[in-house]
Amino acid sequence: MKSHLDAQFSFMADLSKKLFEGIERIGQLNVQVAQTVMEEAINSTHQVIESNTPVEYLSVAAAQIQPVAEKIRAYQQNLSNIAAGLQIELSKTTEAHVPETTRTAAAVAEEVVRRGAEETEKVTQRQKAVFEKLSKPFNDMRDQPHQNGSLQPPSQQSASKQPVSKSI
């Protein structure tokens, strides 16, 4: 039982480790994207502030649209790569732990079956002993000849000693 729990704990610990590594990579990606967005927003704000005419203002804003769309696509691609890598890592971890976990689970099942059979045998023996103890007085009474030498049970002996009355 302990080996099965150890195998399960090891499996869950490794899965948790891989999940946290994936979350850490996503967090790092988000921090990187946030830094980039902040830097670009500051640069764009400076350019807008420095623009003298509405045409310059619109050209600065229009120039930011294409790079933002590319950055969003790159972010989605990086996020997909992290998710795919995490899925591969989790699959490898699961494949590495399944044989040991299966072996220990089978051992636990065999132990439960063995103990169940032993307990069933013990209960059966106890019930048999109680039944024999309860039926012993009846068996002894049936097997012993009666004390007055007759083979009839005591209830029939008293009935046979009474005189038979005739009715007319």
QUITAUR-V40012 format. One record per residue. RES is the residue in one small letter. SS is DSSP state (a for helix, b for strand, c for the rest). OMEGA is omega in radians with two decimals (* if undefined). D_CENTER is the distance of its C-alpha to the mean C-alpha in Angstrom with 2 decimals. Layout:
BEGIN
res:RES ss:SS omega:OMEGA d_center:D_CENTER
res:RES ss:SS omega:OMEGA d_center:D_CENTER
END
This chain:
BEGIN
res:m ss:c omega:-3.13 d_center:14.63
res:k ss:a omega:-3.13 d_center:15.67
res:s ss:a omega:3.10 d_center:15.86
res:h ss:a omega:3.11 d_center:12.28
res:l ss:a omega:3.09 d_center:11.24
res:d ss:a omega:3.13 d_center:14.00
res:a ss:a omega:3.11 d_center:12.96
res:q ss:a omega:3.13 d_center:9.45
res:f ss:a omega:3.13 d_center:11.52
res:s ss:a omega:3.13 d_center:14.15
res:f ss:a omega:-3.13 d_center:12.16
res:m ss:a omega:3.12 d_center:10.83
res:a ss:a omega:3.13 d_center:14.40
res:d ss:a omega:3.09 d_center:16.07
res:l ss:a omega:3.12 d_center:14.31
res:s ss:a omega:3.13 d_center:15.25
res:k ss:a omega:3.14 d_center:18.67
res:k ss:a omega:3.12 d_center:19.27
res:l ss:a omega:3.13 d_center:18.37
res:f ss:a omega:3.06 d_center:20.72
res:e ss:a omega:3.10 d_center:23.33
res:g ss:a omega:3.11 d_center:23.26
res:i ss:a omega:3.10 d_center:23.62
res:e ss:a omega:3.11 d_center:26.39
res:r ss:a omega:3.10 d_center:28.20
res:i ss:a omega:3.10 d_center:28.08
res:g ss:a omega:3.11 d_center:29.42
res:q ss:a omega:3.10 d_center:32.16
res:l ss:a omega:3.14 d_center:33.10
res:n ss:a omega:3.11 d_center:33.37
res:v ss:a omega:3.13 d_center:35.54
res:q ss:a omega:3.13 d_center:37.70
res:v ss:a omega:3.14 d_center:38.17
res:a ss:a omega:3.11 d_center:39.00
res:q ss:a omega:-3.14 d_center:41.58
res:t ss:a omega:-3.14 d_center:43.13
res:v ss:a omega:3.13 d_center:43.36
res:m ss:a omega:3.14 d_center:44.95
res:e ss:a omega:-3.13 d_center:47.46
res:e ss:a omega:3.11 d_center:48.41
res:a ss:a omega:3.11 d_center:48.72
res:i ss:a omega:3.12 d_center:51.05
res:n ss:a omega:3.14 d_center:53.10
res:s ss:a omega:3.12 d_center:53.34
res:t ss:a omega:3.09 d_center:54.39
res:h ss:a omega:-3.13 d_center:57.09
res:q ss:a omega:3.13 d_center:58.33
res:v ss:a omega:3.13 d_center:58.46
res:i ss:a omega:-3.12 d_center:60.29
res:e ss:a omega:-3.14 d_center:62.72
res:s ss:c omega:-3.05 d_center:63.45
res:n ss:c omega:-3.07 d_center:66.87
res:t ss:c omega:3.08 d_center:66.85
res:p ss:a omega:3.12 d_center:64.47
res:v ss:a omega:3.09 d_center:64.60
res:e ss:a omega:3.12 d_center:63.32
res:y ss:a omega:3.13 d_center:60.57
res:l ss:a omega:3.13 d_center:59.44
res:s ss:a omega:3.08 d_center:59.65
res:v ss:a omega:3.13 d_center:57.41
res:a ss:a omega:3.14 d_center:54.83
res:a ss:a omega:3.14 d_center:55.04
res:a ss:a omega:-3.12 d_center:54.66
res:q ss:a omega:-3.05 d_center:51.26
res:i ss:a omega:-3.10 d_center:49.74
res:q ss:a omega:3.13 d_center:49.35
res:p ss:a omega:3.12 d_center:47.80
res:v ss:a omega:3.12 d_center:45.28
res:a ss:a omega:3.11 d_center:44.16
res:e ss:a omega:3.13 d_center:43.82
res:k ss:a omega:3.09 d_center:41.82
res:i ss:a omega:3.11 d_center:39.38
res:r ss:a omega:3.13 d_center:38.99
res:a ss:a omega:3.10 d_center:38.52
res:y ss:a omega:3.12 d_center:35.88
res:q ss:a omega:3.12 d_center:33.95
res:q ss:a omega:3.11 d_center:34.35
res:n ss:a omega:3.11 d_center:33.13
res:l ss:a omega:3.09 d_center:30.10
res:s ss:a omega:3.11 d_center:29.35
res:n ss:a omega:3.11 d_center:29.87
res:i ss:a omega:-3.14 d_center:27.47
res:a ss:a omega:3.12 d_center:24.75
res:a ss:a omega:3.10 d_center:25.50
res:g ss:a omega:3.11 d_center:25.53
res:l ss:a omega:3.12 d_center:22.20
res:q ss:a omega:3.11 d_center:20.69
res:i ss:a omega:3.13 d_center:22.38
res:e ss:a omega:3.12 d_center:21.16
res:l ss:a omega:3.10 d_center:17.48
res:s ss:a omega:3.12 d_center:18.09
res:k ss:a omega:3.13 d_center:19.91
res:t ss:a omega:3.12 d_center:17.31
res:t ss:a omega:3.13 d_center:14.65
res:e ss:a omega:-3.13 d_center:17.38
res:a ss:a omega:-3.05 d_center:18.25
res:h ss:a omega:-3.06 d_center:14.93
res:v ss:a omega:-3.12 d_center:13.90
res:p ss:a omega:-3.13 d_center:16.59
res:e ss:a omega:3.14 d_center:15.80
res:t ss:a omega:3.11 d_center:12.06
res:t ss:a omega:3.14 d_center:13.13
res:r ss:a omega:-3.11 d_center:15.95
res:t ss:a omega:3.09 d_center:14.20
res:a ss:a omega:3.10 d_center:11.64
res:a ss:a omega:3.12 d_center:14.91
res:a ss:a omega:3.11 d_center:16.62
res:v ss:a omega:3.13 d_center:14.25
res:a ss:a omega:3.11 d_center:14.67
res:e ss:a omega:3.12 d_center:18.39
res:e ss:a omega:3.12 d_center:18.66
res:v ss:a omega:3.12 d_center:17.23
res:v ss:a omega:-3.13 d_center:19.69
res:r ss:a omega:-3.14 d_center:22.47
res:r ss:a omega:3.10 d_center:22.12
res:g ss:a omega:3.11 d_center:21.96
res:a ss:a omega:3.12 d_center:25.13
res:e ss:a omega:-3.13 d_center:26.82
res:e ss:a omega:3.10 d_center:26.21
res:t ss:a omega:3.11 d_center:27.42
res:e ss:a omega:3.13 d_center:30.50
res:k ss:a omega:3.14 d_center:31.21
res:v ss:a omega:3.12 d_center:31.04
res:t ss:a omega:3.13 d_center:33.26
res:q ss:a omega:3.12 d_center:35.74
res:r ss:a omega:3.14 d_center:35.92
res:q ss:a omega:3.12 d_center:36.54
res:k ss:a omega:3.14 d_center:39.17
res:a ss:a omega:3.12 d_center:40.86
res:v ss:a omega:3.13 d_center:41.01
res:f ss:a omega:3.12 d_center:42.41
res:e ss:a omega:-3.14 d_center:45.02
res:k ss:a omega:3.14 d_center:45.98
res:l ss:a omega:-3.09 d_center:46.47
res:s ss:a omega:-3.10 d_center:48.37
res:k ss:a omega:3.14 d_center:50.60
res:p ss:a omega:3.13 d_center:53.28
res:f ss:a omega:3.11 d_center:53.62
res:n ss:a omega:3.12 d_center:53.85
res:d ss:a omega:-3.13 d_center:56.40
res:m ss:a omega:-3.13 d_center:58.48
res:r ss:a omega:-3.03 d_center:58.47
res:d ss:a omega:-3.09 d_center:59.41
res:q ss:c omega:3.02 d_center:62.20
res:p ss:c omega:-3.08 d_center:65.77
res:h ss:c omega:-2.97 d_center:66.98
res:q ss:c omega:-3.10 d_center:69.24
res:n ss:c omega:3.07 d_center:72.41
res:g ss:c omega:3.13 d_center:72.46
res:s ss:c omega:3.10 d_center:71.66
res:l ss:c omega:-3.14 d_center:68.83
res:q ss:c omega:3.04 d_center:68.26
res:p ss:c omega:-3.08 d_center:65.58
res:p ss:a omega:-3.12 d_center:67.10
res:s ss:a omega:-3.14 d_center:66.83
res:q ss:a omega:3.12 d_center:68.88
res:q ss:a omega:-3.12 d_center:71.39
res:s ss:a omega:3.12 d_center:72.40
res:a ss:a omega:-3.11 d_center:72.81
res:s ss:a omega:-3.14 d_center:75.08
res:k ss:a omega:-3.13 d_center:77.32
res:q ss:c omega:3.13 d_center:78.15
res:p ss:c omega:-3.14 d_center:81.34
res:v ss:c omega:3.13 d_center:81.06
res:s ss:c omega:-3.14 d_center:82.94
res:k ss:c omega:3.10 d_center:84.71
res:s ss:c omega:-3.13 d_center:84.90
res:i ss:c omega:* d_center:88.01
END
